[in-house]
C-alpha cells in the first residue's frame, strides 16, 4: 500500500534519541540523559550507574541492570567492546562530512540545513537550530519562502513522510499552515536558511565545488564550514569511502534492523563504517544514497520508509510491535505487553481520563477499551488491570475538570477508539489461524505504526490541561489521517481474509477434484511491484522452474542463478555445500518439507521470491499456467531494482538526456503498468510444453 507523505504525518517525537523511562525517577532520568549527552570518552555501565546514583539513590540493586538493558534495547549508545560504550557525541565529535549545494541554493546565495548534517548532528536539535561558522565567525541566517514540495527533498533522509513535520516545526506560522488541512500542503512556507552569499563570493565557490563541514560542538549543533574544490579529491579516495559506507549500512541493518528511524539507521551506519566514513574525502550522504550506491536503497516500511538492502523487502512482523521496551518496565506494563498490548502506563491513564470525559465509571468497560475482549486475559491479569483503573480513577477524580478538558477530550476519545480497534484487529489476526502470506504486504508493520502513533498521542493527552492550540490541532489532523489509513488497511485485510476463506471452502467443497499434486505459487521480483501467480504440477523441478521464471519475465538467462531456502539440518539431502537447493529436485520435495517460501537469485542484482500458496484444482489441459499478475517486468540488463526505478522516474524527467538513457535501457515502448495475461501465457508456452516431454 502506497501512502502519501502528507497522510503519514502522524507524529514526530520531540526527542527521538531519548525515550520515556517509566520506572526510573525523574531525577534519575535527568542524570542518565545528562551523562549520555555530555559524555565524550568511552564508558562502562558502572560509570553511568554511579553518575545516576549520585543524583538519586533509589533502586540501587537494579540500577545497573536496568540502565544496561535500556541502553541496549533503546540503542542509546554504540558498543565498542566488552562492557564498553560510546555516545553519539563521543563518536561524532570532530567528524567531517560534505555538503554539495544545489544550483537553486547557489543562485539564491543560501544553504538549506535540512538533513545535510544528519546523522552526525545531535538528534535532539532540529535543523533550523544548527549554527554554522566560517573563519571562526557564525554565518548569519536569512529566511526563504517556497512551495513545500520544493523543500521536501532537503529533508528526505529523515524519511520523506516526515519532511512536512520538520518544516512545520520551523515556526508557528508554518505549523498553523500545515494544520489547516491534513491532506493539502500550504501554498507557501518560510524556512530559516544560511546566508551564504559572502562565503560563496569570497571563497570563489563554483558549481561542482563542495562544502566540508566539521562537527565543532555536537551538543549545541555547531559546525565549521570550508570550501573544497571539485577536482581536489581522487576517485580512488572517494571509492574507498563508498565501500566503507556500503559496509557500514549493511552492518547497521544487522545491528538495528528496520525498527528505528532512518536517521537512527544512518547514525549506526556511520558508527559501523568506522573512522573512514566519518572523514573526507567523501560523498554527501544524500548523493551516496540516491545516486552512487546500488546496494542500499529507500524501501517502503508499512506507511513509512527505511533504508535497506537494494532489491530486498523488509520482512513483515508476525504480531503487533509497539514503542514499549521490556527493560525497566512497571509490573502493569509487563502484564499488558505479555497480553499483546505494548504500551506504557501513561496510555492506560489516558483511557481513564477518557472515561472521566465520557462520564463513565464502569470499570469493566474501561478495562475492555484498554484490552479488548478478543484478548483472553487470565483472572489475575484482569483483576490487576481493574484494580489499577479503579485506583487511578479515584486519584484523577479529585482534580479532573471537564471544562478544562473540553478541547482535548474529543481528540482523546477518538484516538482511544482507534487504538482499541487496532489492538483488537491485531489480536484477532494473530489468533485466527490465517496464513500470514495471504495478508496484504506489511499488515502488522502498518498496524504497529498506527498503534505507536496513537499511543504517543494518548501519552501526550494524559494531562489535566489542554496542550497548546496548534499542537492539539496537529494531533487532530494526525488522527484523521490515521483513521483513514486504518480503514484502508482493514478493508484490504478483510478482502484477503475473504479470499482465504473462499479458497479453503473451495478446497473442502471440491475435494474430489482438488489435486494434491498441483500447487498455486506467487513469483515476485524483489524491490519492485512486479509479480505473477502460477498454477503448476508439483513434479516440476527447480531447473524447470528456472526456465519458467525466465520466460515469465521475458529474460534470456544471461546471468548465473541459484535457489536458496532457509535450510535446517534435516534438509541436507537437497541442499548443496553452499546452502543452495539442488536443481534436480522436484517442487514436491520442498512442499513435503513444508517450505512456505524460497528465493531465486539471478545474477548479483535480481532477487525473486517464490511463495507457496495452496493446493489447487489441476488445470483442465494438464498444463501449468499463469492466473494473474501485475506490472511489466524489468529488462534483465538493468542492474537491479534501484536502477530500474530510477529509469522509470527518468521517463517523466524534463531532462532529455535522462529520458533518452531510460528508453535505451527499458525499451522505447516500455510501459510499467502493462500486464497481459494471454501474452504472459504465450511467453511460457514453450517451457510448459517441455514439462510433458520428459
N, C-alpha and C positions, 0 to 999 in steps of 0.2 A: 504494500500500500504506500503510495507516494503522498506525502502531506506537505503543504506549502510551509515555508518558514514562518509565515505570519500566524498560522494556526497552531504551531507548536510553541508559541511564546508563552509557556505556562508559568515558568518560574526560573529565576536566576538567583542562585544563592548569593547573599551579600558577601559571604566569606567562604568560598568553596574549599579553601585549604583546611579550615578547622571546623569539625562538626560539633554538634552539641553533645556534651558528656553528662548524661543524666545522673549517674551515681557519684560523681565527684562534686565536692563543694564548689561554690563559685570562686572561692579563694584558690582552691587547688587548680581549677580550670585556668584561671588567670596566670598562675605561676607556670603551668605547663606551656601555655601559649607564649608567655614571655620568654621562656627558655628556648622554645623551638624557633621563635622569631629572631632572638638575639644571638644565638649560638653560631659560631663560625667553625670552630675546631671540631673534629670527630668526638663523639661522646659515647658513654655507656648508659644503660638503663639505670644503673645505680646512681650515676651523676644526676640524671633527670629526677629520679625519685627523691634524692637528697634536696634538690632545689625546691621541689614541690612541698616536701615535708617541712622545710623551714618556714613556709608560708602558712601551712595548716597541718597540724599533727594528727588529724583523724585518719582512720583506716590504715594505720602503719603496716599491719600484717599483709594486706593485699595490694598496697600501693604499687610496688614494683611490678607485680604480676599484671595488674590492670593497665598500667602505663605501657608495658611491653606489648600486651595484646592489642591495645588501642593503636600504637604506632604501626604495628604490623597490619592489622585489618583495615585501618583507615589510611595507610600508606602516608604517614605524616613525615617520614624521613627515609633516606636511602640507606640500605645496609651495605657496609663496606668491609665487613669481616665478622669474625665470631664475636657477637655481642658488641659490635662497633657500628655506629650510625653516623650519618652526616645530614645536616639540614639542607633545605634548598639554598638558604643563604650561604652556608658553607661551601656548597657545591658550585654555585653560580656566581659568587662574588669574583670579580676580575675577569669574568668570561667576556669574550669578544664575539660579535656577530655582525652580519651585514644587512644593510637596508638598500634596496635599489629603488629610488623614487620613480614614479610613473611619469609619463610625458605630461599628464594633466597637472601633477604636482610641480614639475619643473616650470611649466608655463605660468603657473599661479604663484610661484615662489613660496610654496608651503611644503609641509610634511604631515601626513595624517598618521598619528601614532598607531591607532587601531591594534592589530595583532602583531605589529612589527617587532615588539620586544618579547613576545611570548615565545617560549615559556620561561625565559631567563629572568623575567621580572617577578616581583612579589605578586602572587595571585590575589592578595588581599587589597590590591590597588586596582582602580580602573584606569584604562589608557589615558584619559584626559587628566589624570592626576600625576603622570610622569613629568619629570623636568629634564631638559636636555642642555648640555653645556658644550661650548666651543671656545677654545683658547682660555679656559678657566672661568668664562663668564656664562651665566644662564642665557639661553636663547629666548627671546620674547615670544609670546603667543599671539595669535590672531584668531578670528572666527571665520568660518567658511559656511556658506549656505548652499545646500544642494538637495536634489531629489534623493531620498533614502536608498533607492535602487542603485544609484551611482556609488554609494558609500559602502554597501554591504560587502563587496569583495575585499575591502580593507580590514574586515573583521572575521573572515571566513574560517581562520584557524581555530577560533573559539567554537566553531560549529555554525554553519550557515543559518541554522534555525534560531540561534541565539543572537545573531548580529543586530536585529532590531532592539533587543533589550540593552545592549551596550550603548547604542546611540541614544535610546530613550533616557538612560541614566545620566547622560551628559548635562542635562538641565531640566528644571521643572517644566519649561515650555515644551521641550521635546517629549517628555513623559505625558503631558496633557494631550499633545497632538496624536501620539500613538494610541492613547487610551480612548480617544474619541470614537474609534471604530476598530473592533478587533480583527476585521477582515480586509480593511483598506489602509494602505500606507498614507501618511500625510503627504501633501504635495511637496513640502519643503521642510527641512530641519536645519538647525545650526549646530555645528560641532567646533570644538576647540582644536586648532591646528597650530603647528610650529611655524613661526615666521622665519623662513629660510632664505629670504632674499639676499641678505648680506653674506651668508655662508656660501650660497651658490655663486654669487658675484666675485667675492674675494678669493675663493679657492679655485676659480676658473672651472667650475663644475660643468660638464657637458654630458649629454645623453650617453649612456654606457658606463659612466663612472659609478663608483659605489660609495656609500657612506659606511664607514666602520664604526660601530657603536661598542663602547666598553661599559660594563656594569661598574658604576662609580660608587653607588650607595644602594644596595639591594633593598634594604628595609624601606627606604623612602622613595624608591623609584627614580634614581638619578643616573643619567647616562652621559658619558663623554662622546662627542662625535668628531670624526676627522674624515677627510676625503682620501679615497684610493682610486688611482687612475684605472680605467677599464682594461688596460693591457699590462697591468703590473703583476698579475699572477699567472703562473703557468697552468696549462691544462692538467699536467700530472699532479700538481698540488691540489687542484680542485677535484680531480678524480679520487684522490686519496681521501678527501673529506667526504665525498659522495659515498664511498664504500663504508666509511665509519658511520655515516648517518643511516644507511640502509641496515647495517648490522645493529645499530642502536635501536631502531624501531622494531626490528624483529625480536630482540631481547626484551624490549618493553612489552610486547604483546604476550610473551611468555610470563613476564612478571606481573602485569596488571590486567591483561586481557582487554576486554572492551567495556567493562563496567564503569570505569572512570570517565571523566570528561575528555574531550580532545586535547585540551590544554594540559591535563594531567598525563595523558599518553605521551605528548610531546616532551614534557618535563622528564619523564622516565627515559625517553629515547636519548635525550641529551646527557643524562647520567650514564646510561648503559653504553653510549657511544664513546665514552672516555674523554680525556682532555683534548684529543684531536678534534672532536666535534664541537668543543666549546672555544675554538680559536680560529683565526683566519690563517690562510685563505679559505674561504668557504662560500657556499651559496646562501642566499636568503632562504629561510625555511619555506616560504610560500613558493619560491621557484623550484626548490627541491621537490616539494610535494606535487605541484601541479604541472611541472614542465620537465624535470630531469629524471626522476626515478620511474621505472616501470615495474617496481617490485612492491611499492607501497601506494595505497590509494585511499580516497574517502569513500566509504560504503554506507549504505543505509543500515541503521540500527534501530529498528522499530520506527518511531516517529522522529528520531534524531539521527545523527551521523557520527561515525567514528573513523579513525584510521585503522587500516587492516591490510593483510596480505592481498596484493592485486589478484583479482580473479577468484578470490575465496569469499564465501559467505560466512558471516559470523553465526555460529551455532545458536539456535534458539534455546531458551530456558525450558525446563520441564515443570516449573512451578513459579509462583509469584515470588519476586525478589524485591525487597524494599531497601530504604536507605539505612535501616537499622543495623547495628553491629552486635554480634553476640558477645563481645567483650565489654566488661564494665557496665552491665545492664542491671536493671532492677528486677526483682522477682516477678512483678507483673509483666514487664516487657519480655522476660524469658518465657513465661507461660503463653503470652499472645503469639510470640514468634513460633513456638512449638505447635501452635494450632493454626499456623498459616496466615497470621496477621502481623506482618513485620512493621510495627510502629512503636513510637515512644509513648511514655505516659502522657505527654502533652496532647497527643491525639485523643486519647481516652478522655482527658479533661475537657477537650473541645466538644466532645459528644455530650458531656454533662452540661456544659454551658448551652449547647443547642437545646437540650431538654428543658432547661430553665426558660429559654426564649419561647419554646413551644408551650410552656406551662404544663409540662408533662412530668409527673412524679412517679410514673410506673417504672420501677427498677428493671423489671423483666424486659420491657420494651426497649429501654436504653441498652441493656446488655445485648439484645438481638440486633441492634444497629451496629454496635462495635464488632460483634462476632455473629454473622448471620446464621440462621438455623441449619443451613446446608453444611456447616462445620459442626460435627458432633463433639462437644466438649465433655470431658469427664465431670462427674459431680463435684469433685474437689475444685477443678478449674472454674466451673460455673459459679460455685459459692465464693471463690476468691475474687472473681471479677465483680459479682453482685455486691460483695462487701465493699470493694474499692469504690464502686459507683455510688453506693449509699453514703459512705463516709465523705467522699468528695462533694456530693450534692449538699450535704449538711454544712460543709465548710463554705461552699460558694454561696449558698442561700443567704448567708449573713451579710454579704456585701453586694450581691447582684442587684443591678437596677436595669430594668428592661428599657427605660428611656435612654440610657447611655448605650444600649445595645441595639438601638433601632436601625442603625445603618449596617453594622457588621452582622447582626443576627440573620437576615435573609440570605446573605452570602454564605455564612457558616452552615446554615440549614441545607442549602443546595449542594455545597461541596461535600457535606457529610453524607447526603443521599447518594452522590456519585461514588464516594469512597466505599460505601457499603455495597453498592451494586458491583463494583469491580472485584471486591473481596469475594462476594457471593458467586459471580461468574467464574472466577479463577478456581474456587473450591469445587464447583460442580464439574468443571472441565477435568480437574485433576483426578477426581474420584469416579468419573463417568465411564472409564474404561475405553475411551476413544483412542485410536491410534493417532498420535500427535502429527503424523505425516499428512493426515487429512486436513489439519487445521491450516488457516492462512499463514503465510510466512511471518515469523516473529510474533505470533499471537501473544505469548506470555511476556515477551520483551515489551510489547506495546502496552499490555495491561499493567506490567510492573512500572513503566514510566508514568502512566496516568495515575496509578496509585501513589507513587512517590511524590508527584507534583501536588496531588490532592492532600496528602499527609502534611506536606510543607505548609500549604495554605491553612490547614486546620491548626497546625502549631502556631503559625503567626496570628491566628484569630483566637488563640487561647489566652485571652486577656479580658480584663473587666472594663476596658475603654476602647474606643474606636481607633483604628490606625488612621494615619493621615488620609485625607480625602483622595489624593492621587493614587496612593498605594492601594486603597480599597477598590478604586475604580479599576486598577490593573488586575487585581485579584478577580474581580467580577468578569472582566474580559477574558482572562485566562480560563476561568471556569466555563465560560460559554464555548470556547474552542475545545476544551477537554471533553465537555458533554457531547459535542458533535463528533469528535474523533471516537469516543467510546461507542456512540450509536452506530457509526460506520463499521468499526471493527466487530461489534456484536452482531450486526447484520451479516457480515462476511462469515463469522464463526457459525451462526445459525444455518446459513446455506451449506457450509461444509458439513455440519452435523447432519443436516437433512440428506445430503449426498451419501454420507457414510451409512446412515440408517437404511436408505433405499438400496444401497449396494448390498448390505447384509441381508435385507429382506429378499432381494433378488436371488442371492445365493441359496437361501432357505427354500424359497418358493419354486425355484427351477433347479433343485438339487439334482434332478435326473439328467439335466443337460449340462450342468457345470462340469468342466473337465479339470481335474486336479493337475493335469499336465500342461495347462495353459495359465499364463500369468499376465497381468497388466503391470507395466513398468513406466516410470516417467524419467526422461532423459533431459537434463538441463545444463546449459553452459554457464559455469561459474562467473560471477561478475556481470552477467547480462540478464535480460528478461526473456531470453530465448529458451523455449522448451518444447518437447514433443512427448506425447503419450502413445505407447505401443501396446498391442496385444500380440503375444508370441508364444510358441511352444517352449516348454522347459528344456527340451532336448537341444536347444540352440547352444553352441559352445561360445566361449568368450572370444575366440578368434573370429567366429561368425558375427558376434555382437559388435566387434571392432569394425568389420565391413559394413554392418548395418548403420552404425553411428556415422561413419564417413559418408555413406550415401544420404542419410537423413539431412546432414548439414551441407551437402554438396562439396565435401572436402576430397582431396586426392591422395591422401596418405604420404605427404612429403616429409613428415616428421616421425620420429620414433614414438612408440606408445607403450603403456603398460597399465594393468588394472591393480588397484590397491584395495584391500579390505582390512579393517582393524582386526588383525588375526589373534586368536587365542591359541594356546598350546595344542588343543585338540584338532586344530585345522592344519597340522603340519603336512598332511598328505597332499594338500592342494596349494600350499604356499612355498615359493622357492626361497633360496638363501637370502634374497633381497626383500623379503616380505611382500613380493608381488604374487598375484594369483596366476597359476599356470593356465595358459590359454587353451589347453586341450580339454579342460573340464567343462562339463555342461552346467547351465544355469541351475538345473535341478539339484546339483551338489550344493551350491550356495544356499538355495532355498531350503534344502533339507537341514542345513545348519542354522536356519533362522536368521540369515543375513538380511537385514532390512534395507541397507543401502551400501553402495560401494562407489569407488571413484575410478575414472578413466583419465589418465594423464596423457595429454597429447603434446609432444614437444615440451618446451620449457615455459610455454605461455598460456596453454589452454588446459583447464580442468573441467571435466564433465562429471556431473553427479548422476548416478543411476539409483532411483528409489523404487523399491519393490512395493507395489500397491496391494494387489489381491489376486486370489484365484478367480478365474473368469470363464465365461462361456467360450468354447472353442469357435474359431472362425468357420463359417459355413464352407468356405473353399479350402479350409485347412492350411491357410497361409497367413503368416504374420502381416500385420498392417498397422498403420498409424491411425489413431482415432481422433486426435485433436492436437493443437499446438498453438504457439503464439510467436510472432515476430520473425523477421528474416535472419538467417544465421550469418555470422560474420565470416568474411573470407579468411581462410586459414593462414594466409601470408601476413595478415595484420598481426602484429606482435602483442597479442593479449587483449583482454577486455578494457584496460585503461586506454590504450591507443585507439581501440575500436570506438569508445565513447567520445574521445577527442575528435576523431574523424567525423562522427555523427554530428557533433556540435559545429564542426567546421563547415558542414554542408550549408548551414544557415549564416555563416560568417560574412561580414561585409568585406573581408579581405579576399580578393580574387585569387591570390596565390594559395591561401589556405584551402579555399573551395576546390581549386584545381587538384591539389595534392590529395584531398579527401576523395574526390571522384576517381582519381587514378588508383587509390588503394581499395576503395569499396566497389568500384564499378560504376560506370556512368548512369546506369538505370537502377542503382540500389535504392530500395525503399524499406526502411526499418520496419514499418507496420505491415509489410506484406507476409501473408501466410496462406498458401493454397493447399488444402488437404489432398486434392486429387494429384496435384503436381508432386507433393511430398511422397505419395504412394507410388507414383511413377518413378521417382528417383530411386526408391528402394526395391523396385520390382525385380531387377536382375539379381540382387543379393538374396531376396526371398525365394526366388525360384531355385537358386543354387542349394537352399536348405533341403529341398526334396530330392536332389540328385545324389546325395551322399548315401 
